[in-house]
Amino acid sequence: MTKFLKFFLLFVFITNCSLDTKSNIWTKNKKIVKEKQKTIKLLFKDEKPLDTEFNPQLKIKLSGKLINNSFINNFDNNNGRINYNGNLKKISRFKFSKIDNFDESEPEIIFSENNVIFFDNKGSILKFDNSSKLIWKKNYYSKSEKKLKPLLFFANNKDTLIVTDSISKYYAMNIGTGELLWSKNHSAHFNSQVKIYKDKFFAVDSQNVLRCYSVKDGTELWRVKTERALIKSVKKLSLIIIDNKVYFNNSIGDITAVDIKNGNLLWLTPTQNSEILGQSFFIKSSNLVANNNSIFLSNNRSEFFSLDLKTGILNWKHKINSTLTPTLVDNLIFTITMEGFLVVIENRKGNIIRITDIFKQFKKKKRSKIKPVGFIVGSENIYLTTDHGRLIIIDIALGKTKSILKIDSDKVSRPFVLNQNLYIIKENSIIRLN
């Protein structure tokens, strides 16, 4: 009897509720689900990037405009204005122990005069001469620290090499001898480029804090906190220095300007809505570059920004999907999308003047597997590396691929240039081409 009564009451409850929409017992739940679905879609929604050719017949000539023939070092903001005209023949190789996941850290080569400085899998720092002969090799880590396989980030002036790493250490070395000048520990690991300006150097840690230190002894002079991410990003962050100001991006997409003298915040511009901050791990941005009172960056959410250097106000924005560092030449901006389109933009007004498909000759299946890594712009060609070990030479005038050179069967870094030599980092060596 009791079971029958329970069943009867349950039946009455269900029929009354399900047939009467005014009760909101079921409809309310449906509304909640729909709202949640909308939120989820919003979080993962990516704007459709520009992926069709535009004005492909427009010819662009840069000959005679690129006069900088030296490596753009840490004192510069790497606008990519390098006049490389080499023949791309392998002339030497700098060997070291294999680095795990080096492509995620986006390592950079340090050039001191004609010497090459890099690191290996256990945190050893190696200095090579121009002929790839090892000059010195130094390691200032304990056995337990070596097992952590620290990734190193460099900056240098004439005599001093500043090093920060992925295991919360930072130190300085004499470039000539490799002698340790000082060493300190930090509460969080570093995850950014390092920049030196006069007697100070700057780095951003994994807590999205910009740190200013003394080059002389590593003393912290000031810090600027920005909003922390829920999940730590693996993407290396970027800094540039202009007119006694340091500009940097953090892992949730904020761009911040700070006064170098005292660490005062000048402006902060978010590039992402608050709804997606929980997905900050998946946001990958390009390095910052600046020119003509503007700062530029792009990301993997199909967003290319131009911000006013003085105020941080948005100048213009395009649906361009790229994590590659843009290159600035006079009034032109060059970038390459992750889908393989070369985009040329007019700097000041942001007008797109040409889009060309540089992966056109690849079949669909192969094309989907090719991802651009980085590029430099010469006077006649663009040199693009891909994640399957290729160097693609692109004609600037027409935006078409001229040739493809196999560097390796595995991943390689973006290209670097010094004295008409092109350098490409592999997992266990640096290849130099003339």
Phi, psi and omega in degrees: 000315180299317179297318180296320180295317178299317180296318181296315180296320178297319180296316180297317180298314182294313183294321180294320182285314187289330181271343181253098182290342180290340180293334179065010181294319179264318183296326179297317179297320179297320179298318179299315179299316180297319179297319178296319179298319177299318180297316179298316178298322179295319181298321186258003182286126175247135176295140179293123183285166174287112187227026175230151182292145179221125178052047187292343182277351180293125179268139180237127179244129179242357182305130179090348181270333182264110184246348180280114183246019179241161180293134178276107190268196186291348176278344181255169180257019172052064175285352177082013183276083184233127181267086180259126179225036182285175182261003174062032174265136179292125181241340177197166182217129180257114189259147175202171180292145189302133178263127179283132175053038183296333181294331178287331182273346182049063184294152179239143177277141172257127177252122175242106191058241178256013181266152180246130179239130180211189183223167179241192189293339182251013178086009175288141177255130185242137175241123181248151171273184185297336181263013179072018175279135181287123179270308173209158177225122183231142176221123183244033178248149175284172180300317180293324178290324178298325180295337179282350178052066184295138171268135187251146176236133191244156162206152182214149163248203185298315188247341190241136173252120176263133182234130166240163185215180183271004178239022170080026173248156170211144186202171181233146181227153171281122184296324182293318187249341186083005181294138177284125181268318175196159180212139180218159177253151181236160183283341180221154181284157180269151184211048183205170167298160173245135178232137178253137175220108183058245183260015181236154168226159191227142176205154178249133180265181185290350176267010181064036177252125174279126181248135174247124183237160173279131177295327185297313186221004178081008179295135177286127182263320174196169178216154176230118180271137169237175186295133180281149175273151177292323178237133182291131180277149176268351182286129177290133182274167190236147175226146169223154182235126180216126172051054177063026177228143176246133180244136180211158173250151176249182189284350178255008173097004178283140172251129187232140175246133186225142175285125184295325185298315188231358180079013179291137178287126179265314173196158177221126181238114174287139174255356180233146175291154182298336183295334185257005183297331176292343178257022186298337178301329184269357178274120178236124183247159174285170169293153176282142170226157183217148178189146176052047176064022178228153176240140188234146171198160176223172181211180182273014174253023179060047179227123175241119187250145164237120181244147175291129186294327184277327188243340185080003179288142181293125174276309178198167184211140178230156177275076181239121184265099182202139171252006180279145179294124178295156178241132182250127176227111185053240182261017182245144174244129176250135172213160179233127182282164179291345177270356175094030177250128174276122182244130178244125186237140171286130192299302193288309183269345178081017179287129175281124183256340177199142171228123180232144182271103183275350176258018187301325185284348180276144175290157186304314181299316180289321182300318182296340182267350182267126177235126177296146181250312180183164183209162170231157181247123174261193181284331182236334186232157168252134182248112186244129173262150179237166184283359174252028170076027181248150171246115183258126180259121186245131176288121182293318185304318184250346183073021183251150179288127178272311183202165179230126181249128178277115177269319182198167177271356182241194185287146177226166181272179169293158181279153174233155182226137172211124176050051177064017172248138179254131182245136177227129182273134169250182180292334184229011181189168173243126179266131176248128179240142179260000000 
